[in-house]
Amino acid sequence: MAGKNSAAAAYLDTSFSYPVRDPVWGNIMLSPGFKKIVSSPVLQKMNRIKQLGPTYLVYPGAVHTRFIHSLGVYHIGYRMIRRLLAIDSCPSLSEADVKAFLCACLLHDLGHFPYTHSLKELPLKKHEALTGEYIMAEPLASLIRDALEIDPAVPAAIVDTSLPTESATVQFFRNILSGSLDPDKLDYLTRDAWFCGVPYGTQDIEFVLSAIYPHPEKGISILPAGIPAVENILFSKYLMYKTVYWHKAVRCATGMIKKAIIAALDSHLLTPQDLYGLDDESLFLAGKGGSDLRLFDMVHSRQLFKMTYEVVFDDSNPEHTALLDLKKRGAAEKALAEKLSGTGIECDSSCVIIDVPEHITFETTLPVFENGSFRTFSGSRGLENFSDPLRRLRVFVDPAVFDSIKSAGLKDFRWI
């Protein structure tokens, strides 16, 4: 390939000769430098973090890891950048730029917490910030310098958007790695669906990649023929949240782990610093100091709390929105436990979980390249109407408490 990006394109064409077999994408090719990073203990730790946390309790096949997902994001990122480099309007990118982008793809989840989003609401650093710190710290920083011959600060800045940058190239790659049509989403939707055994998340990757086009500010745009692929991604995301990510048993197990960690933090048996860099097993061991260790054991043996109340979350209801605050939610759990105790049921706050999923959107704006210019495509197409009943406020209680509630016939008990 001739042109301004010929060196970067030649690097992608000639340097990747080590295959890693993946059940979703087939061969994922590594260069000698990326092979060294993949083999490092820092990255191998991600083999001990399940991509979907406790989802395997509902879908037994969902035991894939953050490691294989990271390889998938790297693979899709490789194919994306190779496609963009072949288009004349692609910004000028060097071999080092491409290495930094692929490094960011591979390491983007390095700071991710175990048990999927069990720790997401806690007062902890964002996993992107942790990823940036790990990339800049030893031994990974030296490995990146030696294996890829690039400055580790560049992939760190691509992942952690809170880091200041004046580089148009870093901003270009940020928009690709985290956007409407990013390699992260394209991998996790397809991969999660494959391992869960559901058809809803599958994406037509070949067609999607053939329809992307570089955009100077947004990173990528889409050709008109690719619009249905974007709509499919949005609808796939909705269906995966409905059937997998926000399945009530998954939400319950996640809430149990979160409650145990909160109890350990509140009692100062754990500090936020203790929770950084953990894998699934070390999180369990860290929780052994908590007052609600039994919740870890119950999740491990699938002895989950029982749902006793469910309602569509109402953004206009102050009683609902107050529960978005963790402290107010904890106070509401304590108040519910006291109300149940007042009916003669043996119950304390450790037996009650109020679960409120975070706000998500199924809307997107993506530039469309048509007739030599860009226009904006709005991709919600009515999905906002579906998303309202998807976000549900639920109350879960200890199985023994649930049995007591049924025996007492508390049909009119006011849960919220």
Secondary structure as the mmCIF struct_conf table of DSSP 4:
data_model
#
loop_
_struct_conf.conf_type_id
_struct_conf.id
_struct_conf.beg_label_comp_id
_struct_conf.beg_label_asym_id
_struct_conf.beg_label_seq_id
_struct_conf.end_label_comp_id
_struct_conf.end_label_asym_id
_struct_conf.end_label_seq_id
BEND BEND1 GLY A 3 GLY A 3
TURN_TY1_P TURN_TY1_P1 LYS A 4 ASN A 5
HELX_RH_AL_P HELX_RH_AL_P1 SER A 6 THR A 14
BEND BEND2 SER A 15 SER A 15
STRN STRN1 TYR A 18 ASP A 22
TURN_TY1_P TURN_TY1_P2 PRO A 23 TRP A 25
STRN STRN2 GLY A 26 LEU A 30
HELX_RH_AL_P HELX_RH_AL_P2 PRO A 32 VAL A 38
TURN_TY1_P TURN_TY1_P3 SER A 39 SER A 39
BEND BEND3 SER A 40 SER A 40
HELX_RH_AL_P HELX_RH_AL_P3 PRO A 41 GLN A 44
HELX_RH_3T_P HELX_RH_3T_P1 LYS A 45 ARG A 48
BEND BEND4 ILE A 49 ILE A 49
STRN STRN3 LYS A 50 LYS A 50
TURN_TY1_P TURN_TY1_P4 GLN A 51 LEU A 52
HELX_RH_3T_P HELX_RH_3T_P2 GLY A 53 LEU A 57
TURN_TY1_P TURN_TY1_P5 VAL A 58 VAL A 58
BEND BEND5 TYR A 59 TYR A 59
TURN_TY1_P TURN_TY1_P6 PRO A 60 GLY A 61
STRN STRN4 THR A 65 THR A 65
HELX_RH_AL_P HELX_RH_AL_P4 ARG A 66 LEU A 85
TURN_TY1_P TURN_TY1_P7 ALA A 86 ALA A 86
BEND BEND6 ILE A 87 ILE A 87
TURN_TY1_P TURN_TY1_P8 ASP A 88 SER A 89
BEND BEND7 CYS A 90 CYS A 90
HELX_LH_PP_P HELX_LH_PP_P1 PRO A 91 SER A 92
HELX_RH_AL_P HELX_RH_AL_P5 GLU A 95 LEU A 107
TURN_TY1_P TURN_TY1_P9 HIS A 108 GLY A 111
HELX_LH_PP_P HELX_LH_PP_P2 HIS A 112 PHE A 113
BEND BEND8 PRO A 114 TYR A 115
TURN_TY1_P TURN_TY1_P10 THR A 116 GLU A 121
BEND BEND9 LEU A 122 PRO A 123
HELX_RH_AL_P HELX_RH_AL_P6 HIS A 127 MET A 136
BEND BEND10 ALA A 137 ALA A 137
TURN_TY1_P TURN_TY1_P11 GLU A 138 PRO A 139
HELX_RH_AL_P HELX_RH_AL_P7 LEU A 140 LEU A 148
BEND BEND11 ILE A 150 ILE A 150
TURN_TY1_P TURN_TY1_P12 PRO A 152 PRO A 152
HELX_RH_AL_P HELX_RH_AL_P8 ALA A 153 VAL A 159
TURN_TY1_P TURN_TY1_P13 THR A 161 SER A 162
BEND BEND12 LEU A 163 LEU A 163
HELX_RH_AL_P HELX_RH_AL_P9 ALA A 168 LEU A 177
BEND BEND13 SER A 178 GLY A 179
TURN_TY1_P TURN_TY1_P14 SER A 180 LEU A 181
HELX_RH_AL_P HELX_RH_AL_P10 PRO A 183 CYS A 196
TURN_TY1_P TURN_TY1_P15 GLY A 197 GLY A 197
BEND BEND14 PRO A 199 PRO A 199
TURN_TY1_P TURN_TY1_P16 TYR A 200 GLY A 201
HELX_RH_AL_P HELX_RH_AL_P11 ILE A 205 SER A 210
TURN_TY1_P TURN_TY1_P17 ALA A 211 ALA A 211
STRN STRN5 ILE A 212 HIS A 215
TURN_TY1_P TURN_TY1_P18 PRO A 216 LYS A 218
STRN STRN6 GLY A 219 ILE A 222
HELX_RH_3T_P HELX_RH_3T_P3 PRO A 224 GLY A 226
HELX_RH_AL_P HELX_RH_AL_P12 ILE A 227 MET A 240
HELX_RH_PI_P HELX_RH_PI_P1 TYR A 241 TYR A 245
TURN_TY1_P TURN_TY1_P19 TRP A 246 TRP A 246
HELX_RH_AL_P HELX_RH_AL_P13 LYS A 248 ASP A 266
TURN_TY1_P TURN_TY1_P20 SER A 267 HIS A 268
BEND BEND15 LEU A 269 LEU A 270
HELX_RH_3T_P HELX_RH_3T_P4 PRO A 272 LEU A 275
TURN_TY1_P TURN_TY1_P21 TYR A 276 GLY A 277
HELX_RH_AL_P HELX_RH_AL_P14 ASP A 280 ALA A 286
HELX_RH_3T_P HELX_RH_3T_P5 GLY A 287 GLY A 289
BEND BEND16 GLY A 290 GLY A 290
TURN_TY1_P TURN_TY1_P22 SER A 291 ASP A 292
HELX_RH_AL_P HELX_RH_AL_P15 LEU A 293 HIS A 300
TURN_TY1_P TURN_TY1_P23 SER A 301 ARG A 302
STRN STRN7 LYS A 306 VAL A 312
TURN_TY1_P TURN_TY1_P24 ASP A 315 SER A 316
HELX_RH_AL_P HELX_RH_AL_P16 PRO A 318 THR A 321
HELX_RH_3T_P HELX_RH_3T_P6 ALA A 322 LEU A 324
BEND BEND17 ASP A 325 ASP A 325
HELX_RH_AL_P HELX_RH_AL_P17 LEU A 326 GLY A 342
TURN_TY1_P TURN_TY1_P25 THR A 343 GLY A 344
HELX_RH_3T_P HELX_RH_3T_P7 SER A 349 CYS A 351
STRN STRN8 VAL A 352 ASP A 355
HELX_LH_PP_P HELX_LH_PP_P3 PRO A 357 HIS A 359
STRN STRN9 THR A 365 GLU A 370
TURN_TY1_P TURN_TY1_P26 ASN A 371 GLY A 372
STRN STRN10 SER A 373 SER A 378
TURN_TY1_P TURN_TY1_P27 ARG A 381 GLY A 382
HELX_RH_AL_P HELX_RH_AL_P18 LEU A 383 LEU A 390
BEND BEND18 ARG A 391 ARG A 391
STRN STRN11 ARG A 392 VAL A 397
HELX_RH_AL_P HELX_RH_AL_P19 PRO A 399 ALA A 408
TURN_TY1_P TURN_TY1_P28 GLY A 409 GLY A 409
TURN_TY1_P TURN_TY1_P29 LYS A 411 ASP A 412
#
